[in-house]
Each structure stands twice: as C-alpha cells, then as structure tokens.
Amino acid sequence: VYHSDLRIDLASSVGDAVPAGPALAALQALPNVARVEPIDPMPISIAHRVLELNGLLANTQLYQPQMVSGRWLRPHDLGTLVINDSAAQRLHLQVGEQVFVQLDAQQARLTIVGIVHEVSGVSGSGNPEGRLGETFTTLDTLNHLRHLSPTSAERLWLQADDHSPQALQALQQRVVT
C-alpha cells in the first residue's frame, strides 16, 4: 500500500532518470513535507508476461508491503526481487527461485526473496495475457540494470505532514514553482 500525496516527475520523458539528490534536498526543505522518496516504475516481462518493476529504497516509508512469504528488500540488496502473489501463482514461482527479467533490450537474472499481496496493476483472470501487476527491487538494482548512477531517479513521491486539501494545494503550488 502506497502512502504518498504528490508525485514529482524529474525526467522529461520515461527512461530519462537524473541525479535525484538536489531535488530531494530542495523538496525536503519545503514546509509541510514529511518525507520524499524515489520510486521508479519500469515495465518488464517475466516468462513473456508483463509486470511493472518498482525500484525503491529498501527502507521505504511510502510503501508498506503486505508480506505473504519470504522477506522484504534490504539496503544494498543487488539482484533481488519481490513479486506479487498473483504473479507468483500464475507463473508458478516461489521464494528462492531465480527468474530472467526482460527489460528493454536486455535480460537480467534476479532472485525472488519475497512475495507480497499486491493487487495494483493485476489484470482480471478473464484476460490470460493481461498484466500481472507489480514487482519490487531496490533502486540500486534498478539503476544498475538501467546502467545509471545509484542516485538517479525519474520520479519522486512526497508525503505531507498536513493532508488537508488546502495544505496539499499550497504544497503542490510550491513544488511546481
């Protein structure tokens, strides 16, 4: 479950991650900002089935995983993957298995360390070729796969202290300008 109030796109187009440090510092300095974290989505395929791979901080406070088995990501984990339970079931995968992940024109082998209950992005069972939902890895792993620096990000997610409509509108105006 995600707990954020605003999404800030750092890149002008998908696939154009940039160094996130300056933007993180500037956003964190704004009033009413509780936390800011990079969470980058990227389409991938496993066994010719489409999923979304989310690169995020292992100690994220903006996503709360509902673990079914195995474990969540750890800081500096490289080559690890947490997959949703529906995808694991449909692909007959379990914790400890290595899977080949296709992203863009390259393939990588990742180890499944955990399975979460996450229904976001999962197509209904009526479409056997539909999207299988979300998977998760560390931002370090995602950036390694994208051949980018470890501090790169396309997107930042912001959580406010005050969630009232007026406070969020004021914060959004500060972010945009």
Disulfide bonds with the S-S distance in Angstrom:
none
